[in-house]
Amino acid sequence: MTEYADESGTLDADILHVIHAWHRHGTGLDDDAFDRLALRILAYQLRYNAPYAAYCAARGVTLDALPSHWNAIPPAPSAAFKDATLTTFNMRRAALRFQTSGTTQGRSGLHYMETAALYDAALLAGFDRAMLADAARPRFFNVVPNPHERPQSSLGYMMGRVSAERGDRETGWYLRGDELLFTAFCADLEAAIGDAAVVCIAGTAFGLLEIVDLLARQERRYTLPAGSRIMETGGFKGRTREVSREDLYAQLARRFGIDSCAIVAEYGMTELTSQYYDTAASRSSNVRVKTGPPWLRARVVDVSGARVPPGAAGALVHCDLANRSSVVAVATEDLAYETNEGFVLLGRDSEAPLRGCSLDAEQLATRE
């Protein structure tokens, strides 16, 4: 146990050093340094995460046969979090326990984290640089699950931490279960406008669409104070009604009196510790490019798991160094294509849940 604690503490310190260096000074991580740290984490997970170690061994990756590059780390399919306890520690000691939405086959997955330190550091670093580059202290309007009501929501936890650490102490929460508290939202928004308070509205695409639909029905528009912004996340997740993001952003800009450049899409997953955001340069375009912090990298692969050329569509695979206590690489059902700056998200591959990774989640089906 002492050896495990020492290894875990050393890795956490090294990962936090990378996070803080970028957060405070914009320091990056070159390819060699990323590979070294990713492979150290992989070796650690092969020693302490038994289901993942067996999974990697079936793909020829063991402590005696480690890959030389993060691209070759076997990614666990996101669906495996529904069937396996993917941890390096006893899940009963988890500091954080997040539940996926369960949109695939009606089941939810669980991501256990041994410490909150990595998650908190990663989310604040990413949010500060992507959403608060001007060091604003906005009034947060959270159209996401309230963490006091749904502590298993990673999005609710994220916005709870951001609001507490970066807000003006008048945070509002506008979901009760699945009910949108629209009247309260409008009343509080009018109060913020009266106070000339910079506003940050954070919500899923579906929640924001519901708001603009209601505003349109009531023929209501607002002009938010200068510097206000919107963070959109989560997509529509199988909802029956969808609109294009371009249309949604145009409606949001019109109803709230802001420029569409002030609307930023965040892309994250319960199975990851870190988040991606639209690049600043792409926010004036209909093609939003996502990029992550230095400790988070993505590749786009075909059905064989091979990386495809930039511009070609495929499935996203993530390598998140902050996933120290679970699995460092995760294969997703999300489709995208790569650019020189990052990747462009295309949506979810609903017809083939594990397409693009050639992985079998059943091989990881060992839950405690």
C-alpha positions as CSV (number, residue, x, y, z in Angstrom):
1,M,0.0,0.0,0.0
2,T,2.9,2.3,0.8
3,E,4.4,1.7,-2.6
4,Y,1.1,2.4,-4.3
5,A,0.6,5.6,-2.3
6,D,4.1,6.8,-3.2
7,E,3.7,6.0,-6.9
8,S,0.3,7.7,-7.0
9,G,1.5,10.8,-5.1
10,T,4.5,11.2,-7.4
11,L,2.4,10.9,-10.6
12,D,-0.2,13.3,-9.2
13,A,2.5,15.8,-8.4
14,D,4.0,15.5,-11.9
15,I,0.6,15.9,-13.6
16,L,-0.4,18.8,-11.4
17,H,2.9,20.5,-12.3
18,V,2.0,20.3,-16.0
19,I,-1.5,21.6,-15.3
20,H,-0.4,24.5,-13.1
21,A,2.5,25.5,-15.5
22,W,0.0,25.9,-18.3
23,H,-2.7,27.5,-16.2
24,R,-0.3,30.1,-14.7
25,H,2.2,30.6,-17.5
26,G,0.9,29.0,-20.7
27,T,3.6,26.4,-20.7
28,G,3.1,23.6,-23.1
29,L,4.2,20.0,-23.2
30,D,6.2,18.7,-26.1
31,D,5.6,15.4,-27.8
32,D,8.5,13.6,-26.0
33,A,7.4,14.8,-22.6
34,F,3.8,13.9,-23.3
35,D,4.9,10.4,-24.3
36,R,7.1,9.8,-21.3
37,L,4.3,10.8,-18.9
38,A,1.6,8.9,-20.7
39,L,3.7,5.7,-20.7
40,R,4.5,6.1,-17.0
41,I,0.8,6.4,-16.3
42,L,0.1,3.4,-18.5
43,A,2.7,1.2,-16.7
44,Y,1.2,2.3,-13.4
45,Q,-2.3,1.4,-14.5
46,L,-1.1,-2.0,-15.8
47,R,0.2,-2.7,-12.3
48,Y,-2.9,-1.6,-10.4
49,N,-5.9,-1.7,-12.7
50,A,-6.5,-5.4,-13.2
51,P,-9.3,-5.3,-15.8
52,Y,-7.5,-2.7,-17.9
53,A,-4.2,-4.7,-17.6
54,A,-5.9,-7.9,-18.9
55,Y,-7.5,-5.9,-21.7
56,C,-4.2,-4.4,-22.7
57,A,-2.5,-7.8,-22.5
58,A,-5.0,-9.2,-25.0
59,R,-3.7,-6.5,-27.4
60,G,-0.1,-7.3,-26.8
61,V,0.6,-4.5,-24.3
62,T,2.2,-5.5,-21.0
63,L,4.8,-4.2,-18.6
64,D,7.4,-6.1,-20.6
65,A,6.0,-4.9,-23.9
66,L,5.1,-1.2,-23.6
67,P,4.4,0.9,-26.6
68,S,6.7,3.8,-27.5
69,H,4.1,6.4,-28.3
70,W,0.8,7.4,-26.7
71,N,-1.0,6.6,-30.0
72,A,-0.3,3.0,-29.4
73,I,-1.8,2.8,-25.9
74,P,-4.9,0.6,-26.1
75,P,-7.9,2.8,-25.4
76,A,-10.7,1.4,-23.3
77,P,-14.1,2.0,-25.0
78,S,-16.3,4.5,-23.2
79,A,-19.0,1.8,-23.0
80,A,-16.7,-0.3,-20.8
81,F,-17.4,2.1,-17.9
82,K,-20.9,0.6,-17.8
83,D,-19.6,-2.9,-17.2
84,A,-16.2,-2.7,-15.4
85,T,-14.8,-0.9,-12.4
86,L,-11.9,0.8,-14.1
87,T,-9.8,2.0,-11.2
88,T,-6.3,1.6,-9.8
89,F,-7.8,1.8,-6.2
90,N,-10.7,0.4,-4.2
91,M,-13.7,2.3,-5.5
92,R,-15.0,2.6,-2.0
93,R,-12.3,5.2,-1.4
94,A,-13.3,7.4,-4.4
95,A,-13.3,11.1,-3.8
96,L,-15.5,11.6,-6.8
97,R,-18.0,9.3,-8.4
98,F,-19.6,10.4,-11.7
99,Q,-22.3,8.7,-13.7
100,T,-22.7,8.8,-17.4
101,S,-26.0,9.7,-19.0
102,G,-26.7,6.1,-20.0
103,T,-27.9,6.9,-23.5
104,T,-26.3,3.7,-24.9
105,Q,-28.6,0.7,-24.4
106,G,-30.2,2.5,-21.5
107,R,-27.4,1.8,-19.1
108,S,-25.1,4.3,-17.2
109,G,-21.4,4.0,-16.6
110,L,-19.4,5.1,-13.6
111,H,-16.1,6.9,-13.4
112,Y,-14.4,6.8,-10.0
113,M,-11.6,9.2,-9.1
114,E,-9.3,8.7,-6.2
115,T,-8.7,12.4,-5.7
116,A,-10.5,15.6,-6.5
117,A,-7.3,17.5,-6.9
118,L,-6.6,16.5,-10.5
119,Y,-10.2,17.1,-11.6
120,D,-10.4,20.5,-9.9
121,A,-7.1,21.7,-11.2
122,A,-7.9,20.6,-14.8
123,L,-11.4,22.1,-15.0
124,L,-10.3,25.4,-13.5
125,A,-7.3,25.7,-15.8
126,G,-9.3,24.9,-18.9
127,F,-12.3,27.2,-18.0
128,D,-10.1,30.1,-17.0
129,R,-8.2,30.1,-20.3
130,A,-11.2,29.3,-22.6
131,M,-14.1,31.1,-20.9
132,L,-12.5,33.7,-18.6
133,A,-9.4,34.9,-20.5
134,D,-10.4,38.5,-19.5
135,A,-10.4,37.5,-15.8
136,A,-14.1,38.4,-15.4
137,R,-16.1,37.4,-12.3
138,P,-19.4,36.7,-14.0
139,R,-22.8,35.9,-12.5
140,F,-23.4,32.3,-13.4
141,F,-26.7,31.1,-14.8
142,N,-26.4,27.3,-14.7
143,V,-28.9,25.4,-16.9
144,V,-27.2,22.1,-15.8
145,P,-27.9,19.7,-12.9
146,N,-27.4,21.2,-9.5
147,P,-24.7,19.3,-7.8
148,H,-26.6,19.4,-4.5
149,E,-29.4,17.5,-6.1
150,R,-27.3,15.3,-8.5
151,P,-23.8,14.9,-7.1
152,Q,-23.1,12.2,-9.7
153,S,-23.2,14.7,-12.6
154,S,-19.7,15.7,-13.7
155,L,-21.1,18.7,-15.5
156,G,-23.0,19.9,-12.4
157,Y,-19.8,19.4,-10.3
158,M,-17.8,21.3,-12.8
159,M,-20.1,24.3,-12.9
160,G,-20.5,24.2,-9.1
161,R,-16.7,24.5,-8.7
162,V,-16.4,27.2,-11.4
163,S,-19.2,29.2,-9.9
164,A,-17.9,29.0,-6.4
165,E,-14.3,29.9,-7.4
166,R,-14.9,32.3,-10.2
167,G,-18.4,33.8,-9.9
168,D,-19.8,36.9,-8.2
169,R,-21.5,34.8,-5.4
170,E,-25.0,35.1,-6.9
171,T,-25.1,31.9,-8.8
172,G,-28.4,30.6,-10.1
173,W,-29.4,27.0,-10.9
174,Y,-32.3,26.5,-13.3
175,L,-32.9,22.8,-13.5
176,R,-35.0,20.9,-11.0
177,G,-34.8,17.3,-12.2
178,D,-35.7,17.7,-15.9
179,E,-37.8,20.8,-15.3
180,L,-36.5,24.1,-16.6
181,L,-37.1,26.9,-14.1
182,F,-37.7,29.4,-16.9
183,T,-39.6,32.1,-14.9
184,A,-36.8,32.2,-12.3
185,F,-34.2,32.3,-15.0
186,C,-35.8,35.3,-16.7
187,A,-36.4,37.2,-13.4
188,D,-32.7,36.6,-12.3
189,L,-31.5,37.6,-15.7
190,E,-33.4,40.9,-15.6
191,A,-31.9,41.6,-12.2
192,A,-28.4,40.9,-13.5
193,I,-29.0,43.3,-16.4
194,G,-30.2,45.9,-13.9
195,D,-27.0,45.4,-11.9
196,A,-24.9,45.6,-15.1
197,A,-23.4,42.3,-14.0
198,V,-21.4,40.3,-16.6
199,V,-23.4,37.1,-17.2
200,C,-22.2,33.6,-18.0
201,I,-25.0,31.2,-19.1
202,A,-23.9,27.6,-19.0
203,G,-26.1,24.9,-20.4
204,T,-26.6,21.9,-22.7
205,A,-27.6,22.5,-26.2
206,F,-31.0,21.1,-25.6
207,G,-31.5,23.2,-22.4
208,L,-30.4,26.4,-24.3
209,L,-32.7,25.5,-27.2
210,E,-35.6,25.2,-24.8
211,I,-34.9,28.6,-23.4
212,V,-34.7,30.3,-26.8
213,D,-37.9,28.6,-27.9
214,L,-39.7,30.0,-24.8
215,L,-38.2,33.4,-25.4
216,A,-39.4,33.3,-29.0
217,R,-42.8,32.2,-28.0
218,Q,-43.1,35.2,-25.7
219,E,-41.4,37.5,-28.2
220,R,-38.9,38.4,-25.6
221,R,-35.3,39.5,-26.1
222,Y,-32.5,40.7,-23.8
223,T,-29.4,42.7,-24.2
224,L,-26.9,41.2,-21.8
225,P,-24.2,43.5,-20.2
226,A,-21.0,43.9,-22.2
227,G,-18.6,41.0,-21.7
228,S,-21.3,38.4,-21.1
229,R,-20.9,34.9,-22.6
230,I,-22.5,31.5,-23.0
231,M,-21.0,28.1,-22.6
232,E,-22.8,25.4,-24.6
233,T,-22.1,21.7,-23.8
234,G,-23.5,18.3,-24.1
235,G,-25.3,18.3,-27.4
236,F,-28.8,16.9,-27.7
237,K,-28.0,13.4,-26.5
238,G,-30.7,11.5,-28.3
239,R,-33.5,14.1,-27.9
240,T,-36.2,14.0,-30.6
241,R,-35.7,17.6,-31.6
242,E,-32.3,18.9,-32.9
243,V,-31.1,22.0,-34.7
244,S,-27.8,22.8,-36.1
245,R,-25.3,24.5,-33.8
246,E,-25.1,27.3,-36.3
247,D,-28.9,27.9,-36.0
248,L,-28.8,27.5,-32.2
249,Y,-26.0,30.0,-31.8
250,A,-27.7,32.5,-34.1
251,Q,-30.9,32.2,-32.0
252,L,-28.9,32.6,-28.8
253,A,-27.1,35.7,-30.1
254,R,-30.4,37.2,-31.2
255,R,-32.3,36.5,-28.0
256,F,-29.5,37.6,-25.6
257,G,-28.0,40.5,-27.6
258,I,-24.5,39.1,-27.8
259,D,-22.1,38.3,-30.7
260,S,-21.9,34.6,-31.6
261,C,-18.2,34.8,-30.9
262,A,-19.2,35.1,-27.2
263,I,-20.7,31.6,-27.4
264,V,-18.2,28.8,-26.7
265,A,-18.8,25.1,-27.0
266,E,-17.2,22.9,-24.3
267,Y,-16.7,19.2,-25.1
268,G,-16.1,16.8,-22.3
269,M,-17.0,13.3,-21.1
270,T,-17.8,11.7,-17.8
271,E,-15.0,9.2,-18.7
272,L,-12.5,12.0,-18.9
273,T,-11.0,14.3,-16.3
274,S,-10.3,17.2,-18.7
275,Q,-12.2,19.2,-21.2
276,Y,-11.9,20.7,-24.7
277,Y,-13.2,24.1,-25.9
278,D,-13.6,25.9,-29.2
279,T,-10.4,27.7,-30.2
280,A,-10.6,31.5,-30.1
281,A,-9.9,31.7,-33.8
282,S,-12.7,29.4,-34.8
283,R,-15.5,31.2,-32.8
284,S,-16.1,33.6,-35.7
285,S,-16.7,30.7,-38.1
286,N,-19.4,28.1,-38.5
287,V,-16.7,25.5,-38.3
288,R,-15.8,25.3,-34.6
289,V,-12.4,23.6,-33.9
290,K,-11.9,22.0,-30.5
291,T,-8.6,22.0,-28.7
292,G,-7.5,20.7,-25.3
293,P,-4.9,21.6,-22.7
294,P,-1.3,20.2,-23.1
295,W,-2.1,17.1,-21.0
296,L,-5.1,16.1,-23.1
297,R,-4.7,14.9,-26.7
298,A,-7.1,13.4,-29.3
299,R,-6.7,11.3,-32.4
300,V,-9.3,10.3,-35.0
301,V,-9.3,6.7,-36.1
302,D,-10.9,4.4,-38.6
303,V,-12.7,1.1,-37.9
304,S,-9.4,-0.7,-37.5
305,G,-8.1,1.8,-34.9
306,A,-5.6,3.4,-37.3
307,R,-5.3,7.2,-37.3
308,V,-6.8,8.8,-40.3
309,P,-5.4,11.8,-42.2
310,P,-6.5,15.3,-41.3
311,G,-9.9,16.1,-42.8
312,A,-11.0,12.5,-42.9
313,A,-13.9,11.5,-40.6
314,G,-13.5,8.9,-37.9
315,A,-14.0,8.1,-34.2
316,L,-12.3,10.1,-31.5
317,V,-9.8,8.5,-29.1
318,H,-8.6,10.6,-26.1
319,C,-5.5,10.4,-24.0
320,D,-6.0,12.3,-20.8
321,L,-3.0,12.3,-18.5
322,A,-5.3,13.5,-15.6
323,N,-7.1,10.1,-15.8
324,R,-4.4,8.8,-13.5
325,S,-6.6,6.6,-11.3
326,S,-8.8,5.1,-14.1
327,V,-7.6,4.6,-17.7
328,V,-5.3,7.0,-19.5
329,A,-6.8,6.4,-23.0
330,V,-10.5,6.2,-23.9
331,A,-12.2,5.4,-27.2
332,T,-15.5,7.1,-27.9
333,E,-18.6,6.9,-30.1
334,D,-18.1,10.5,-31.2
335,L,-17.2,11.3,-34.8
336,A,-14.8,14.1,-35.8
337,Y,-12.1,15.0,-38.2
338,E,-8.7,16.5,-37.4
339,T,-7.3,19.9,-38.5
340,N,-3.9,21.5,-37.9
341,E,-5.4,23.3,-34.8
342,G,-7.4,20.5,-33.2
343,F,-10.6,18.6,-34.3
344,V,-14.1,19.4,-35.5
345,L,-16.8,17.4,-33.8
346,L,-19.4,15.9,-36.1
347,G,-21.7,14.1,-33.7
348,R,-22.3,10.6,-32.4
349,D,-22.1,7.4,-34.4
350,S,-25.4,6.0,-33.2
351,E,-25.3,3.0,-35.6
352,A,-22.1,1.4,-34.3
353,P,-21.4,2.1,-30.6
354,L,-17.8,0.9,-30.7
355,R,-17.0,1.9,-34.3
356,G,-13.5,3.3,-34.8
357,C,-11.7,1.4,-32.0
358,S,-12.1,-2.3,-32.8
359,L,-12.6,-3.0,-29.1
360,D,-14.9,-5.3,-27.3
361,A,-16.3,-3.9,-24.1
362,E,-17.3,-7.3,-22.8
363,Q,-13.7,-8.2,-22.2
364,L,-13.7,-5.5,-19.4
365,A,-16.9,-6.7,-17.8
366,T,-15.7,-7.2,-14.2
367,R,-17.5,-5.0,-11.7
368,E,-16.8,-5.3,-8.0
